[in-house]
Amino acid sequence: MDRTTPEADWVSRFADEVIAEAERRAPGKPIVCASGLSPSGPIHLGNLREVMTPHLVADEIRRRGHACEHLLSWDDYDRFRKVPAGIDPSWSEHLGKPLTSVPAPPGSPHRNWAEHFKAPMQEALKALGVEYRGISQTEQYTTGAYRDRILFAMRERTRIDAVLDAYRTKDKGPEEAAARPQSGKAGQQRRPDAPLDAAELAAAEGSGAAGEDDGSAGQAGYYPYKPYCRACERDLTTVTAYDDETTDLSYTCACGHAETFPLRDVHHGKLVWKVDWPMRWEYEGVIFEPSGVDHSSPGSSYVVGGRLVREVFGGEQPIGPMYAFVGITGMAKMSSSKGGVPTPADALEIMEAPVLRWLYARRRPNQSFKIAFDQEIHRLYDEWDALARKIDEGRAQPGDLAAHGRAVRTAERELPATARRLPYRMLASVVDITTGHDEQTLRILAELDPDNPVTSLEEARPRLDCATHWVATRMPDDQRTRVRAEPDSELLGALDEEQRESLALLLEGLDKHWSLDGLTSLVYGVPKVRAGLAPDAKPTPELKAAQRGFFALLYRLLVGRETGPRLPTLLLAVGADRVRKLLGG
């Protein structure tokens, strides 16, 4: 039993609640945590919160020695609702079909639309250390796993319709968010009267569920089951009759097809979402499941589902928090339908798995946060490395220590880590300057700390690979470093005496200070010495101005502009001989 993680974070508090609730509901049985994803398009980093929240809680429960299963329901039997941006508009002919009956996008190696979008998410979850049991809703429905509950729901359709009808005329708003069955202590829920902003309402976009109707009553009455047409495969169907005794169901389709079949024997449709979700809670015995904020308004699937699972299916609603919006620095809110949405697989190309896990572990589910794809990733890694140093020195706060522990290991295993924690921004600068040339990169990394040199690029991986990918795909073109091929003779000829003396002092100290720390002291120290101060003197406003001027001069002589990567890193990357040439030495 692993109790090394301090009980000082939201994950531990939710684990306490879930264990207590499981003992009340089903003592001695494995605890079930759940999440669901619809592979209707790219499964983005906002959707990942739907998985990471129960994963972290289930993982903590397993650390404590309890049997706990994380179910991940792939809602691949949902209807194909919209052709995403960038896909041939002709795919609109498949609207209304189950996602597993829609062809994969052009060029895909996968057998259908759902598998195409599930595959990268499955690989990302494996890399993130997320242990789960995946459930295909296509398989559940088409194999008849839910047959008895479907027949039961059809028999109880009048009661179901009465519950749904109580919400159909209500304006959607946040008033009933307080009805969620949890203490609120761990999640720190919002006040019921607090407004939901547009960013938060986007948190669960792409789930495939929020936009589905409840099977509203037609001329033949209300039916909670929606058949897929067995001629055109779409759900453009209307149930016209149903016999409780024989289970014969009759329907017509917009395509012109009509038929009658025994529902007990034919599995070619599904319960409407607002009935499907509570049915599954009871079927699986779910204790904990989070949901997006869009599920907490009157008439929403979560609020209505709470009544249906109790009053119709005889089960209990899971406890669990609302989860808030996850954004991307430099981008508007995420939307699967608009295309170009960063996915977990995209994030794992530019950051290590523990860092991505940490972003979800350190914030309570109802707290919004952003994931850095732009240059903010340098700041993120600085913060991550600073936390690691605090832990190494025994100075980390309990909550930070807990979040870090959940990021770097699960109940089952340690996640891969980079042996040498070299600064991400420095690695990006080196890769940028060397254009990814391994031999040059190793030379520079070996010279960072001559007393403890990097002897192989493997010591810097996988972080080096992440930084390399970021430079190749995310670094702005106007920030790329292009070292001058020849000295700027015109600028060198126009230097004043102060500038020439400063450059001479720098060149004189290169050999003695040729390491990252040494060059840092040198470039900051030259203006101090020129001002008659000791190299370690505290900077004054005047001295800071002199340093900025000196740095700008160096950048202009080395890269032709007044800014660039950190000078110590730049000098190491350029190399001593070339530095002397470009600085007129």
C-alpha positions, 0 to 999 in steps of 0.5 A: 500500500502506497501512502507516500503521497500526502493527503493534502490535495483535492484528489485525496479528499475526493478519494475519502468521499468515494471510499466512504460512499462505496462502503455505504452503497456496496461494501466489499465490492470493487469501487467503480469510477467512470468517464465517457468520451465521444470519438466524434472528432479530435478528442482535445485537451479539454476532453482529457479532463473528463478522463484525468479527474476520475483517473487521479481519484481511482489511482489514489484509491488503488494506492490505498489498497482498495480494488478500484476500476476506472471505466472509460466509455467510448460513446461510439454509438452516438450519431454522427452530428456534424462534419468537422472543418477540413473534412470533405463536405460529402461526408454529410451523407453519413449524418445520423449514422452511428460513428462506427458506421461512418467511414474514416477520414480520407487516408486513415488506416482505421476502419471507421470514423470512431476508431480513427479518433479513438486511436490517438487518444488511446496511445496518449492515455497509455503514455500518460499512465492512465489505467482503464477498462474501455467499453465500446457502446457500439458493442454494448448495444449491438450485442444486446448487453443492455436489452433488459434495461432497454425493454424496461425503459420502454415499459416505463416510458410514461414515468420517464416522460413525466420526469423529462416533461418537468424540465422541458419548459425550464430556461437553462441556467445554473440554478440547479448546479447545487443539486449535484450529490456531493459534499462540495468540500473537495471540489469547492463548487460554485454558488448556485447563482454564479453565472457560467461564462462562455469559456466554461460552457465550452469545457465539455464541447465535443462530448457528443452528448450535450446536444442530444434530445430526450426523445420528445413525445410525438403523435404516437406517444413518448419513446425513450428508444431511437432505432437506427434505420436498417435501410439507410443506417441513420437515426432519422426515424420515428417510432410509430407503435410499440407492444409491451407484450411482444416488444414489436416496435414499428418505425418509419424513416425519412428515407422512406423505409418502414418496418416492424421488428421485435425489440427483444431480438433486434439490437439496432438503436439506442436509448436517447442520451438523457435516459442512456446515461442514468441507465449506465450508472445503474448498470455499471454501479458507478460511484464517481464520475465528473461532468462538464458544467453544461450538464448542470443546468435544469433539463440537462442530462446530469440533473435529469439523470439524477432523478431517472436513475433513482425513480426509474432504474432504482440506482444512485447517481454518482458523486463527482465534480463539475470540471472547468475549461481547459484552454491553450495559451495563444488560442481561443476556446477549444472546439472539435468541430472547428478543427485545428484543436490541440489533442493530448497527443499533440501536447505529448510531442512538446512536453513530457507526460509527467508535466502534462499530468501535473497540469491536471493534478495541481488544479481542482477540477472546477478551476480553469487553466491553460496549457502552453503551446507557445513560448509560455511552455518555457515558463511552465518548465521553469516552474516544474523544475523549480518544484523538483528542486524544492522537493530535492531540498525538502522545501516543497509544500504538502499540496505541491508535493502531492501533485508532483507525486501524482504526476511522476508515478501511478499506483502501478508504475513510474513514468519515464523521466529525463535523467538530466533536468536541463532547462527547456528554454535552453534546450530549445535555444540550442536546437534552434541554433544548431537546427537539430544537428546532434553532434553540435547539440552534444558539444554544447550540452557537454560544455554547459557544466565541464565538471559534470558534462553531458556525455550522451544526448540520451541523458537529455531525453525525452525532454530534448525531443520535446524541445526539438519538436516545439522548435520545429512546429511551434516556435514563431518564425520571427523568433528563430535564431540565425547566427551571422555568417560574417562579422558586421563590419559596419557596426564594428567600425562604428563602435565607441571606446566604451563598447570596444573595451567591453567587447575586449573584456568579454573576449579576454574572459571567454576561455576562463568562463567557458561554461553556462554558469561561467558565461552567465557571470561574465556577460553580467559582470563586464558592465560592472567591471567597466563601471568600477564595481566588483563582478558580483556587485548588486545591480543598480538602475544605472548598471541595469541600463548599461547591461541592457545596452551591452546585451543589445550590442552582443545580439546585434553582432551575433544574430543581427537583432537586439534580442535572442536566446539567453546570451550564455546559451547563445555563446556556447552554441556559437562556439568560442572561435566563431564568437571571437570572429563575429565580435572582432576579436 
